[in-house]
Structures are given as structure tokens and as C-alpha cells.
Amino acid sequence: MKVNLKQGTPEWHEWRSGGLGGSEACIIMNCSPFNTRRELFLVKTGRKEAEPFSEWLSRMGAIKEIVGRDDLSEKYGDVFVPACYQHDELPFIRASLDGINYSGDTLCECKFVGDDMFKLVTEKQFIPDYHHWQMAQGFLASNATRGVYVVIGRYNQVGFVEIERDDDMCTTLREAIVDYWQLIEKGTEPELTEKDTLDMEGNNEFLSLMLGYKKCAAEIKSITAQQDEIKTQLEALAGSHSAASVAGKVTRFKVRGRIKDKEVYAAYDIADEQLNDFRADESVQYRITPAKSLEI
């Protein structure tokens, strides 16, 4: 069902916050590179403020959408306009479409992308999962049967990937959204995933350990700076040679330059995902970042 709203207005923002929009489909399907199901839950239940979106990206995205729609309209000989839709039976399933034609059978999703993604989309007809689910929600809400994934590069070059509505994908998404909406209505938090951040506020052990870590880091930084200064002086003494005495040795050697991966990929037309078969198993690492305001 079409909803008579202008995108970007206060009424539109209120409507979006009262349901689940297309950009949130990938979160519900656990493939968002930015947010988790729990983080979205906290926002939807008013327990947390949504993270502010980059004003520059929002502005550029809006400008590039117009470029993409204009190119698409010219390509199809049809007019595509922004529009808001919600599911006929499940009104919390919503979609704010970048464009849909007047007959309502073809929708478009426009994305401003970098050079590498533009090449991947246009040459390999690739659509990232998180954008594919967003389009699936557009199909659910609008009942369109065809879609066009539109990418716009920094020089306003435009690429297209045409897709058909996938009923199985739409059914899977619909069931997942219904389940997730029930969690919101009941106030039941989704299970934590590896991407979620544990809340350690008020945990004294965490505070003590973080203080100790910050103190050690400051001491290491000071000692490392002293060591670097001594290293520079020893290198100056050695000059263009190695140098040695009974006290030790300064060894001068050359290191081969690193291979410039992106240049190799471009020269031999290799997409990054083609290298996955040659990657070692991923490992888990931790980065400790004490708060700047934490006083030692």
C-alpha cells in the first residue's frame, strides 16, 4: 500500500520510526556491516538514541539518487519517483523507496559507491547481501515484481543490475520481520551476537583493569620514545654501513617493498572475493581502547 508522505519530512521520520524500514532488513537478517539486531531493538524501543548519520553522506546520497533515477528513467523510457509503501496486511513492514515507476511494477535502489564497488557491480552484476535484503523489503511492501540496483560513482557514472522478485527470499524476510516485531512489542531483547558490545558500566573489575592498561600503555609509550631516540643515534653512527663492537651490533639491511594489492588486482582483473579460497582462516583479536577521560 502506498503511503502519501514526502521523504525527509518530520511526518516521514515519525512514520519510519513506527515500523521496520528497508534499510533495517539486513540488520534483521544478521548481515548488516554496521548494526546488530540488539542495537536496532534498543533504538526501536526508545532505550537508545540512533547514531547520527553523516550529513555529508546524506547530502551526497540524495544528489546521487537524482542522477541514478534520471539515468534509469532515460534507460527504461519510464519515470521513476521516490515513494513510501507499507505492507497491506502487516503495516509495520515499510519501505521508503528511492524510486518506483508509475505502474508500480519496477522499483529501484540507488547507491553512491566507491570505485572498487562500482567496478564489481557493473562488471560482475554483484549486489551486496545487505542491499539485496533491502530490495526484498521493497518488493514486500510495494508488490513490485522487478527491481533495478543502481550504483552511482564519484564522477556520476551510473551502472545497473536488474533483478526479479524472489518470492522465497521475500517469504523468509517476512517471517523474520514478524518474529522480530514481536520481540519489540513484547520488549524482549534479541540474543547477543559476537558483534554486540557488552555493557560494563558499573563493573568495578572492568574499570580497574582498564585503568591498569592505560597506565601500562603510557609507560610503554614513554620508554619506546626513549628507545627510538637511542636507535636513531646508533643508526647515525653506523651511517651507510653495519657497525659492531663487543657491546653489540647495528646491522644495516634492505627490506623488499610490499606488493601493492589494489594495483595487482586492477592489472590482472582480479576481484577481492576471488582471493577468498587462498585466505588463511580468520582469527579473533582484541583492541583495547581506554577512554580519553579516564584519569590514571
N, C-alpha and C positions, 0 to 999 in steps of 0.2 A: 504494500500500500504506500502510495506517495504521500509525503508529509509536506505541507506548504510552509517551508522555512527557508530563510536565507542564511547560507553558511557564514559563520563568523559573528553573527548577532548574539546578544545575550540570551534570546529565546532558544537559539540553536545550541548554545553551550549548555543550557539547562536541560534541553531535550537529550543531548548526548550523555550527560551525567546520569540520567534516569534510566539508562539501559546499557547494553553492551554493543559497542560500535565495531566497525570492520577492522580498525587498526588494533583492536584488542583481541581479535580472533587468534592471532599467533600466540598471544600470552596464554589463552585458554588451552591451546593445543601444545603448550610447552616447547615452542620453538622460537620464542622471541629472544633476540640478542640483547635486549635492554631491560625487560621487566619479568618478574615471576608472577605466578598465579596468586601468591600470598600478597605481594606488593599491590597488585590490582585490587584484591579483596579489601585491603586496608583503605585504599582510596575510595572505593565504591561504598564502603560502609561509614565513611566520614571519619575514620580513625587516623588518617594521614593525608597531608596535602599532596596533590600531584606535583611531580617535579616539573619546574618551569621548562618549557621548550625554547630552544634557541630562536630569538627573534629574527636573526639573520636567515636561518634556515627556513623559518616560516615564510618570510618575505620572498626569499628566492624560490621556495616551493610553489607559492601562489603564482609568481611570474612565469615559472617554467610550465605550470599546469596549463596556462593560457596558450603557450607556444605549442604544447603537446596536443591540446584539443583542436587548435586551428589546423595543425598538420593532419590530424586524424580526420577532421571534417572534410578537408580537401581530398584526402585519400579515398574516403568512402562516398563522397558526394552527399553527405548527410550532415546534420548539425548535432553536435554533442554539447550538452549543457550540464552544469552541476545540479545535483538533486538529492533530496533526502528521502529515504524509504525505511519502513519498518515492516516486519513480518505480519501477514494478515491475522494469523492465529496466535502468534507469540510476539506481542508488540515490544518486548524488551530486546528482541533481535533487531538491531538497527544498522543502517549503513548510510554514511554521508559520501555519496559517490562523486568522484572527480568529474565524471561525465556519463551521460546516457543519451541515446538518440531518441527522437520524438516518438517512434513506435514502441520504445521500451524493450526491444529485444536484444540490444547490444550495449554493454556498459564498458567503461574504460577506467583504468587505474594509471595515473601519471606519476612518475617518479623522477626526481632530479638526481642523477648519479654521477660518479666519478668516471674517469677514462677507462679503467680496468673493467668495471661493471658494465659500462656501455658496450665495450667490445664483446664481453662474454654473452650479454643478452642478444645483441644483434647477430653475432656470428654463430652462436650455439643454440639460439632460441631458448635461452635459460631464464627461468623465473625462480627467484629465491622462495623457499617454503613459506617464509613469513609473509610475503606478498601474495603468494598463491592462496593462502588461507583467507587473507583479506578480500580477495576477489570472490572466493567461495561464499563469504558472508554477503557480499553484494548480490550474488545470484539468489541467495536465500531470501533476502529482504525484498528484492525487486522483481523476482521471477524472470529476469533476463535469461536468455539461452546461450548467448555468445559474449565473449569478453575480449578486450584488447589491452595488453600490458604495454604501456607507453613509457619509454625512457627518454629523457632529455639530457643531453650533455652540456658541458660548460659553454660551448660555442653555439648552443641552440640547435645542434644536430639532433634528429629525432629517429628513434627506432621502435619497431612494433613486434609484438609476439601475439598471435591470435590463438585463442583457446575456446573450447566448447564447455558448456556447463557440465560438470561431473556430478551426477546425481549421488553416487556413492560417497564422494567427498562431502557433498552438502549434507547428506544424512548423518555422517559421522560428526560433522561440525555442529549440526542442530542438536544432536543428543548431548554433546559435550557442553554446549551453551546452556541447555536446560538444566543439566546437573550442576553446573557452576552457578547459575542464577539461584538455584535452590539453596546453595551454601550462603549466598549473600542474604537471601530472605530470612534464613534461619540464624544468621550471624555465626555460622560455623567456619572457622578458619581452614583453608586448604592445608594439606600436609606440606611440611617443609621439603624443599628440594635442595640439591647441592648448591644451587645458585642463590639461595636465600641467605640473608645475613642474620645471625643470632643477635638478639638484643641483650647486651651485657650491662645495661645501665643499672647501677646499684650493686654490681658484683665486685666486692672488695678485692678478691683474689685477682681478677682481671685488671683492676686499677693498679694494684701493687706490682704486678708483672710488667705492665706497660710502662710504669714509672722506671722500673729497673732497666728495661730495654732501652728507654730513651737516654738514661744516664750512661749506659754502656756505649751506645751509639755516639754520644757526644765525646766520650773519652777516646774511642777508636778514631773518630774524625780528627781529633787534635793530634794523636800520635801518628796517624797516617800522613798528616800535613808535614810533621817534622821529618818523617821518613822520606817523603817525596823531595823535600828540600835537600837532604843529605844525598839522595840518589842523583839529583841534578848536579851537585858539586862533584860527585865521583865521575859522572859521565863527562863533565868538563875536563877533569884531569886526564881521562883516557883519550879524549879527543876523537880522532878518526881511527883509533886502534883499540885493541883489548889491553888491559893493564892488570898486573899481578904483583903480589908480594907475599910474605909469609902471613900477612893479615887477611888475605883473601884475594879475590879476582873479580875484575869487571870484564865481562865478556860482551864484545860487540858482534851482533849478528843481524841478518836480514830476515824479514818475515814476508812471505808471499802475500800479495794483495788478495782481498776477499773477492769471490765471484759475485758480480752484480746480477742477482737473480732476475730482477724485472727485465733487464736488457736481454738476458738469455731467453726468457720466456717469449719476449717480443720477436727476437731474431728467428726463433725456431717454431713460433706459433704454438706455444705450449700454454694451456690453461692451468691455473693453480690446482684445480681439483684433479687433474690428470696425475699429479705427483703423489696423491694420497696412498697409492699402492706401495710407494717407496718410503713412506714415512715410518719412523720408529714409533713404538707405542707411546701414547701420551702419558705424561707424568703429572702428579699433583704437586704444586709448590705453594708456598705461602709468602705473602709480602706483609711485613709488619709496618704500620704507619701510625706512630703516636700523634695525638692531636697537638697542633702548634701551641694551643693554650695550656697544655699540660706542663706544670712547673715542676722542675726536678728538685 
